[in-house]
Amino acid sequence: MNDIKIAFIGGGNMSSCIYDSIIKNYDAKNVTVSGPHLEKLEKFKAHGSLITTDNVKTVEDAQVIFLGVKPQILTSVLEEIKNSKISLDGKLFISMAAGYKLSSIYAKLETHNLIRIMPNTPAKLGLGVIAVSYDSAVTDSEKDLCKKMLSHMGECIEGDEQSLNVIGAICGCGPAFVYRFMESLISEALRNGIAPNDARKMVEQTVFGSASMVIKNQDTSIAALREAVTSKGGTTFAGLCKMTEGNFEQIMQNTIQASLDRTYEFEKMF
Ligand SMILES: NC(=O)c1ccc[n+]([C@@H]2O[C@H](COP(=O)([O-])OP(=O)(O)OC[C@H]3O[C@@H](n4cnc5c(N)ncnc54)[C@H](OP(=O)(O)O)[C@@H]3O)[C@@H](O)[C@H]2O)c1
């Protein structure tokens, strides 16, 4: 199984992240990466992988093919593969394209041996969430293979395509929402006279420490952790009251809904 031939169509940011996970378990010599600019693929060659500009030959020689191009390029790549008339029997396609449904890939390739994944950027550190959704022909051993390939990127969460969209909105977009929250805490630290280096450090450590408290106290609800730092009439209580007055929950609901609505708009485009 470790001799399996793996291909990446497109060797950009997310393909690189998946590649780094794969070569921890699989021989880089069995991986081929194709893209229009060979000079941008040198890092894969340095690991011993093949690089090429020939997408069709790359697909033809592989058993597992990661589709790593931008969604707006994917249609032309799928047509290129289909029009080449190579046999797709026994090949497993794994698409990471946001908003590009399994049924839209099927419409081009006419194979149900398809998996959609939606990783988030912390996957680069092995701390990601990867939503995974399978089409009808994917076998249990192919599901296990896919999860093994992604295992060094973080936690895989399997579900239908609707849950993949929701995970995409919460975990894919989520880092930006967390960064925005951190930026606003840093702004407040600066506005109140803290030095820039200290402001960043203290906010980093507060978010990291709080997330660690949640992770290391699985038997305690997050609400209970919040209550443990909130005495009635105290300083945290005063701050939380302002969040309630400012409709924090409603803002988050609107935020996630806006990301989901945009996902549905993208789905209609492909
Ligand atoms: N980045 C993320 O955080 C993230 C998260 C979840 C999902 N995704 C999905 O991952 C996919 C790739 O995103 P990315 O951020 O990795 O983009 P990216 O860094 O721009 O990578 C896209 C790659 O596709 C290559 N490419 C362009 N046209 C091609 C063609 N005709 N044939 C083969 N390769 C071609 C590009 O090569 P050149 O640079 O040489 O043009 C580039 O290496 C997207 O579908 C995106 O929705 C990304």
Ligand as a Chemical Component Dictionary entry (heavy atoms), coordinates in Angstrom:
data_LIG
# 
_chem_comp.id                   LIG 
_chem_comp.type                 NON-POLYMER 
_chem_comp.pdbx_formal_charge   0 
_chem_comp.three_letter_code    LIG 
# 
loop_
_chem_comp_atom.comp_id 
_chem_comp_atom.atom_id 
_chem_comp_atom.alt_atom_id 
_chem_comp_atom.type_symbol 
_chem_comp_atom.charge 
_chem_comp_atom.model_Cartn_x 
_chem_comp_atom.model_Cartn_y 
_chem_comp_atom.model_Cartn_z 
_chem_comp_atom.pdbx_ordinal 
LIG N1  N1  N 0  -5.206  27.725 0.933   1  
LIG C1  C1  C 0  -6.144  27.317 1.781   2  
LIG O1  O1  O 0  -6.153  27.634 2.964   3  
LIG C2  C2  C 0  -7.236  26.371 1.303   4  
LIG C3  C3  C 0  -8.101  25.815 2.245   5  
LIG C4  C4  C 0  -9.084  24.914 1.799   6  
LIG C5  C5  C 0  -9.193  24.616 0.451   7  
LIG N2  N2  N 1  -8.341  25.210 -0.429  8  
LIG C6  C6  C 0  -8.496  24.874 -1.848  9  
LIG O2  O2  O 0  -7.267  24.389 -2.345  10 
LIG C7  C7  C 0  -7.184  24.686 -3.738  11 
LIG C8  C8  C 0  -5.842  25.327 -4.011  12 
LIG O3  O3  O 0  -5.769  26.523 -3.254  13 
LIG P1  P1  P 0  -4.344  27.116 -2.869  14 
LIG O4  O4  O 0  -4.581  28.108 -1.800  15 
LIG O5  O5  O -1 -3.363  26.012 -2.650  16 
LIG O6  O6  O 0  -4.010  27.877 -4.232  17 
LIG P2  P2  P 0  -2.606  28.138 -4.930  18 
LIG O7  O7  O 0  -1.535  28.234 -3.913  19 
LIG O8  O8  O 0  -2.798  29.271 -5.873  20 
LIG O9  O9  O 0  -2.370  26.793 -5.768  21 
LIG C9  C9  C 0  -2.998  26.539 -6.990  22 
LIG C10 C10 C 0  -1.999  25.794 -7.840  23 
LIG O10 O10 O 0  -2.619  25.398 -9.046  24 
LIG C11 C11 C 0  -1.644  25.524 -10.087 25 
LIG N3  N3  N 0  -2.316  25.567 -11.363 26 
LIG C12 C12 C 0  -2.912  26.621 -11.990 27 
LIG N4  N4  N 0  -3.429  26.237 -13.177 28 
LIG C13 C13 C 0  -3.154  24.918 -13.304 29 
LIG C14 C14 C 0  -3.422  23.946 -14.302 30 
LIG N5  N5  N 0  -4.097  24.250 -15.418 31 
LIG N6  N6  N 0  -2.974  22.690 -14.114 32 
LIG C15 C15 C 0  -2.301  22.340 -12.998 33 
LIG N7  N7  N 0  -2.012  23.228 -12.013 34 
LIG C16 C16 C 0  -2.443  24.488 -12.166 35 
LIG C17 C17 C 0  -0.922  26.795 -9.731  36 
LIG O11 O11 O 0  0.304   26.847 -10.408 37 
LIG P3  P3  P 0  1.042   28.267 -10.730 38 
LIG O12 O12 O 0  1.213   28.945 -9.420  39 
LIG O13 O13 O 0  2.299   27.841 -11.367 40 
LIG O14 O14 O 0  0.101   29.020 -11.637 41 
LIG C18 C18 C 0  -0.781  26.623 -8.219  42 
LIG O15 O15 O 0  0.373   25.895 -7.900  43 
LIG C19 C19 C 0  -8.353  25.610 -4.068  44 
LIG O16 O16 O 0  -9.330  24.888 -4.762  45 
LIG C20 C20 C 0  -8.867  26.061 -2.727  46 
LIG O17 O17 O 0  -10.273 26.247 -2.735  47 
LIG C21 C21 C 0  -7.345  26.066 -0.051  48 
# 
loop_
_chem_comp_bond.comp_id 
_chem_comp_bond.atom_id_1 
_chem_comp_bond.atom_id_2 
_chem_comp_bond.value_order 
_chem_comp_bond.pdbx_ordinal 
LIG N1  C1  SING 1  
LIG C1  O1  DOUB 2  
LIG C1  C2  SING 3  
LIG C2  C3  SING 4  
LIG C2  C21 DOUB 5  
LIG C3  C4  DOUB 6  
LIG C4  C5  SING 7  
LIG C5  N2  DOUB 8  
LIG N2  C6  SING 9  
LIG N2  C21 SING 10 
LIG C6  O2  SING 11 
LIG C6  C20 SING 12 
LIG O2  C7  SING 13 
LIG C7  C8  SING 14 
LIG C7  C19 SING 15 
LIG C8  O3  SING 16 
LIG O3  P1  SING 17 
LIG P1  O4  DOUB 18 
LIG P1  O5  SING 19 
LIG P1  O6  SING 20 
LIG O6  P2  SING 21 
LIG P2  O7  DOUB 22 
LIG P2  O8  SING 23 
LIG P2  O9  SING 24 
LIG O9  C9  SING 25 
LIG C9  C10 SING 26 
LIG C10 O10 SING 27 
LIG C10 C18 SING 28 
LIG O10 C11 SING 29 
LIG C11 N3  SING 30 
LIG C11 C17 SING 31 
LIG N3  C12 SING 32 
LIG N3  C16 SING 33 
LIG C12 N4  DOUB 34 
LIG N4  C13 SING 35 
LIG C13 C14 SING 36 
LIG C13 C16 DOUB 37 
LIG C14 N5  SING 38 
LIG C14 N6  DOUB 39 
LIG N6  C15 SING 40 
LIG C15 N7  DOUB 41 
LIG N7  C16 SING 42 
LIG C17 O11 SING 43 
LIG C17 C18 SING 44 
LIG O11 P3  SING 45 
LIG P3  O12 DOUB 46 
LIG P3  O13 SING 47 
LIG P3  O14 SING 48 
LIG C18 O15 SING 49 
LIG C19 O16 SING 50 
LIG C19 C20 SING 51 
LIG C20 O17 SING 52 
# 
